[in-house]
Amino acid sequence: MDKFSDQKRAVQYLYPPVDPFDQRMVDVGQGHQIYVEQCGNPNGIPVVVLHGGPGGGCSPAMRRYFDPRVYRVILFDQRGCGRSRPHASVTHNTTWHLVDDIEKIRRLLDIDIWLVFGGSWGATLALIYAQQHPDRVAHLILRGVFLMTKAELDWFYGGGAGKFWPETWTRFISMIPEAERDDLIAAYNRRLFSGDLSKETRFARAWSAWENALASIHSNGTSGESPGDYARAFARLENHYFINGGFLEFDGQILAHMGRISHIPGVIVQGRYDMICPPSSAWKLAELWPACDLKMVRNAGHALSEPGISAELVRAMDRIAETVSIA
């Protein structure tokens, strides 16, 4: 019997927790140091894991999607979040700095070519990195696709998702005076970068709560209060990237540049009822990517931890391990 046939129990089939065999702070320049860890098999297939947000940071749970006997798993906290320093800083913190950081990690660890695994903003960054360095990517594994477009931001911060969650949306917009609600990203930006730590933290928690409440298909529209330090980094970094359009040259850039990586094999795992990153983005991406396999997961939302999402991701990594041989 296929171990993934019962998706409600699929989370049981994540690989057991493993400890890193290497942890270090890496100086990437411009005053930033980023946390990098490795776990699994030091001689295994290298895979770099790109966390979401921006600002979400990596977690031990992210190690569990990979067979530790087979994979050499590299995780890192992107600039300004997690254990990276300076905390919550947006100075010298753009998409292009992050792409350079990924390359610095690859060279530091003496890896020629690797797999790239990312979800949500991590999927965005994975695509952009691959488009800049296609010769360094053997396979792309993406979850909850976000293409960093104005339409996606308008959906989530302009009232689209709010039509499904009116009570949660009302809490989110109630923090902002009515006169400023025509541009919530800008309105929150003024408060998240006010210079008043207490005020920044209060609005950061509201910003984070809106997203966290919609992550799971089983949500009741509320979420627990995030720790202040985490929420402030998460909200400031997300807002900084979003108000700057992800620092891309033009809206729709990722899709326009898919020709650069259309030959790279890939997997997209997408929740059918993802309220944060609706499936239309994954569908558009797959239409331009003949080498990818799109898996639409029924009864699943956005979260990495959704049983159906976990099942498909572990299945994908097990399948890739049987076909890919790189060192």
C-alpha positions as a printed Julia matrix, in Angstrom:
327×3 Matrix{Float64}:
   0.0    0.0     0.0
   1.31   3.47   -0.96
   2.42   5.17    2.24
   0.86   8.42    0.99
  -2.6    7.02    0.22
  -4.02   8.48    3.43
  -3.08  12.16    3.15
  -4.64  12.97    6.51
  -1.9   10.88    8.09
   0.85  11.93    5.68
   2.58  14.15    8.21
   3.57  10.94   10.02
   5.79  10.09    7.08
   8.05  13.11    7.34
  11.57  11.99    8.02
  12.64  11.88   11.69
  14.23  15.05   13.09
  17.99  15.29   12.52
  20.59  17.6    14.02
  22.88  19.73   11.85
  26.43  18.53   11.32
  27.51  22.09   10.5
  26.28  25.46   11.8
  27.97  28.78   11.14
  27.53  32.51   10.71
  28.64  33.71    7.29
  29.7   37.29    6.6
  28.08  38.25    3.29
  29.11  41.9     3.31
  27.32  45.24    3.75
  27.27  44.61    7.5
  25.19  41.41    7.26
  25.93  38.0     8.73
  23.64  35.11    7.85
  23.06  31.85    9.7
  23.78  28.71    7.62
  23.36  25.06    8.63
  23.85  21.67    7.0
  22.26  18.37    7.97
  21.82  14.89    6.56
  24.52  13.16    4.54
  27.67  15.31    4.06
  28.31  13.38    0.82
  24.69  13.34   -0.31
  22.73  15.15   -3.0
  22.92  18.86   -2.1
  19.64  20.74   -1.77
  19.3   24.32   -0.6
  16.07  25.25    1.2
  14.71  28.78    0.76
  12.25  29.86    3.45
   9.23  32.06    2.97
   8.28  35.56    3.99
  10.49  37.38    3.22
  11.43  37.27    6.87
  10.1   33.87    7.91
  13.44  32.27    8.76
  14.25  28.57    8.58
  13.17  26.01   11.17
  14.15  22.46   12.19
  10.86  21.19   10.7
  12.13  22.08    7.23
  14.82  19.39    7.52
  12.19  16.66    7.66
  11.22  16.65    3.97
  14.49  15.0     2.96
  15.85  11.5     3.52
  18.91  12.27    5.68
  20.71   9.22    4.31
  20.45  10.61    0.78
  20.42  14.4     0.95
  22.89  17.03    2.09
  20.42  19.69    3.23
  21.48  23.34    3.41
  19.24  25.81    5.22
  19.88  29.47    5.99
  18.16  32.49    7.46
  17.94  35.23    4.85
  19.17  38.73    5.67
  17.49  40.39    8.63
  15.59  37.4    10.04
  15.99  34.31   12.19
  19.51  34.09   13.56
  20.96  36.37   10.89
  22.14  39.81   11.93
  21.37  42.69   12.08
  17.87  41.65   13.06
  14.88  43.15   11.19
  17.23  45.28    9.08
  16.19  46.28    5.56
  19.43  48.1     4.76
  21.24  46.4     1.88
  18.43  43.86    1.83
  16.98  43.22   -1.64
  16.21  40.23   -3.82
  19.53  40.68   -5.58
  21.45  40.67   -2.31
  19.74  37.36   -1.47
  20.58  35.86   -4.87
  24.22  36.82   -4.3
  24.08  35.31   -0.8
  22.85  31.98   -2.19
  25.78  31.93   -4.61
  28.2   32.75   -1.8
  26.86  29.82    0.21
  27.2   27.49   -2.79
  30.81  28.49   -3.38
  31.65  28.41    0.35
  30.38  24.84    0.61
  32.18  23.84   -2.61
  29.0   22.73   -4.38
  28.96  22.8    -8.19
  25.26  22.17   -8.81
  22.36  21.61   -6.43
  18.62  21.21   -6.03
  16.64  24.28   -4.98
  13.6   23.84   -2.72
  11.38  26.78   -1.76
   7.85  27.69   -0.78
   5.83  30.91   -1.04
   8.44  33.71   -1.13
  10.99  30.9    -1.12
   9.51  29.75   -4.45
   9.83  33.32   -5.77
  13.47  33.47   -4.75
  14.15  29.98   -6.13
  12.82  30.98   -9.55
  14.76  34.25   -9.62
  17.96  32.54   -8.49
  17.55  29.84  -11.15
  16.92  32.44  -13.85
  20.17  34.19  -12.87
  22.2   30.99  -12.44
  20.54  28.24  -14.52
  23.76  26.26  -14.8
  23.83  25.8   -11.02
  20.33  24.31  -10.62
  19.71  20.61  -11.22
  16.05  20.6   -10.11
  13.48  23.03   -8.7
  10.93  21.98   -6.07
   8.36  24.7    -5.39
   5.4   24.98   -3.04
   2.64  27.62   -2.88
   3.84  29.63   -5.87
   4.19  33.4    -5.49
   5.34  35.33   -8.57
   5.8   38.73   -6.9
   3.22  40.49   -9.08
   0.99  43.45   -8.37
  -2.09  41.29   -8.99
  -1.06  38.88   -6.22
  -0.41  41.71   -3.77
  -3.74  43.32   -4.68
  -5.47  40.01   -3.99
  -4.04  39.67   -0.51
  -3.76  43.31    0.58
  -6.51  44.84   -1.53
  -9.52  42.89   -0.29
  -9.65  39.8    -2.51
  -8.83  37.28    0.2
 -10.8   39.46    2.61
 -14.01  38.56    0.79
 -13.57  35.01    2.07
 -12.5   36.1     5.56
 -14.42  39.34    6.26
 -14.06  39.17   10.03
 -10.3   38.6     9.84
  -9.92  41.27    7.15
 -11.83  43.74    9.3
  -9.38  43.21   12.16
  -6.46  43.79    9.78
  -7.75  47.02    8.25
  -9.17  48.38   11.52
  -5.61  49.25   12.58
  -5.49  51.83    9.77
  -7.6   55.02    9.46
 -10.19  54.84    6.67
  -8.46  57.6     4.71
  -5.37  55.37    4.27
  -7.03  52.08    3.44
  -6.68  52.49   -0.32
  -3.04  51.34    0.04
  -2.59  49.12    3.07
   0.98  48.16    2.23
   2.0   51.83    2.28
  -0.08  52.54    5.39
   1.53  49.71    7.31
   4.95  50.74    5.98
   4.68  54.12    7.68
   4.01  52.41   11.0
   6.41  49.48   10.68
   9.25  51.95   10.05
   8.11  54.67   12.44
  11.18  54.44   14.7
   8.94  53.7    17.69
   9.71  50.09   18.71
   6.45  49.6    20.59
   4.4   50.9    17.67
   6.36  48.89   15.13
   5.85  45.71   17.13
   2.11  46.3    17.54
   1.57  46.78   13.8
   3.96  43.95   12.99
   1.83  41.55   15.01
  -1.29  42.7    13.16
   0.44  42.31    9.78
   1.68  38.81   10.69
  -1.67  37.74   12.17
  -3.51  38.48    8.9
  -1.23  36.15    6.95
  -0.92  33.44    9.6
  -4.68  33.24   10.02
  -5.16  32.29    6.36
  -2.3   29.8     5.98
  -4.18  26.57    6.77
  -7.31  25.23    5.18
  -8.46  24.33    8.69
  -8.14  27.9     9.97
 -10.95  29.48   11.96
  -9.75  32.95   10.96
  -7.59  33.58   13.99
  -3.98  32.9    14.88
  -1.92  33.0    18.02
   0.06  36.15   18.75
   3.57  35.94   17.3
   6.57  36.8    19.52
   7.39  40.48   19.11
  10.92  40.06   17.71
   9.79  37.49   15.15
   6.74  39.5    14.06
   8.75  42.7    13.68
  11.35  41.08   11.41
   8.71  39.2     9.42
   6.44  42.2     8.89
   9.19  44.75    8.18
  10.93  42.53    5.65
   7.74  41.47    3.88
   6.49  45.04    3.7
   9.88  46.33    2.52
   9.97  43.8    -0.33
   6.32  44.24   -1.27
   6.34  48.04   -1.35
   9.34  47.78   -3.69
   7.76  45.19   -5.97
  10.31  42.59   -4.96
  13.0   44.79   -6.49
  12.19  43.32   -9.9
  12.74  45.34  -13.06
   9.09  45.09  -14.13
   5.8   43.52  -13.11
   5.57  39.97  -14.43
   9.34  39.54  -14.76
   9.47  35.94  -13.52
   7.02  34.65  -16.12
   8.69  36.72  -18.84
  12.05  35.09  -18.08
  10.84  31.47  -17.89
  12.56  30.72  -21.18
  15.86  30.83  -19.31
  14.95  27.81  -17.17
  12.24  25.97  -19.09
  14.64  23.03  -19.54
  15.28  22.57  -15.81
  13.13  19.78  -14.34
  10.82  20.83  -11.56
   7.87  20.05   -9.33
   5.17  22.49   -8.2
   3.09  21.47   -5.19
   0.1   23.79   -4.86
  -2.82  23.8    -2.45
  -6.11  24.02   -4.32
  -7.56  26.36   -1.67
  -4.48  28.49   -1.02
  -5.83  31.87    0.13
  -2.42  33.54    0.31
  -1.01  32.44   -3.05
  -3.98  31.37   -5.23
  -3.44  28.48   -7.68
  -3.68  30.7   -10.77
  -0.03  31.68  -10.36
   1.12  28.05  -10.23
  -1.0   27.31  -13.29
   0.46  30.2   -15.3
   3.97  29.15  -14.33
   3.37  25.52  -15.32
   2.03  26.57  -18.73
   5.41  28.17  -19.49
   7.5   25.37  -17.99
   7.33  22.14  -20.02
   9.81  20.36  -17.75
   7.73  20.78  -14.59
   5.13  18.55  -12.96
   2.27  20.47  -11.33
   0.58  18.78   -8.38
  -2.67  20.45   -7.3
  -3.44  19.19   -3.81
  -7.13  18.96   -2.98
  -8.29  20.0     0.49
  -5.08  21.97    1.13
  -4.23  25.61    1.71
  -0.89  27.4     1.82
   1.0   26.01    4.81
   4.02  23.76    4.38
   2.64  21.61    7.2
  -0.67  20.79    5.47
  -0.83  16.95    5.32
  -1.48  16.85    1.57
   1.31  19.33    0.88
   3.74  17.4     3.07
   2.82  14.14    1.36
   3.51  15.47   -2.12
   6.77  17.18   -1.16
   8.22  14.1     0.53
   7.04  11.96   -2.37
   8.73  14.35   -4.82
  12.03  14.35   -2.92
  12.02  10.54   -2.65
  11.37  10.25   -6.39
  14.09  12.76   -7.28
  16.57  10.89   -5.07
  16.11   7.85   -7.32
  16.89   9.76  -10.5
  19.35  12.51   -9.65
  23.05  11.85   -9.09
  25.13  14.94   -8.35
  27.87  15.72   -5.85
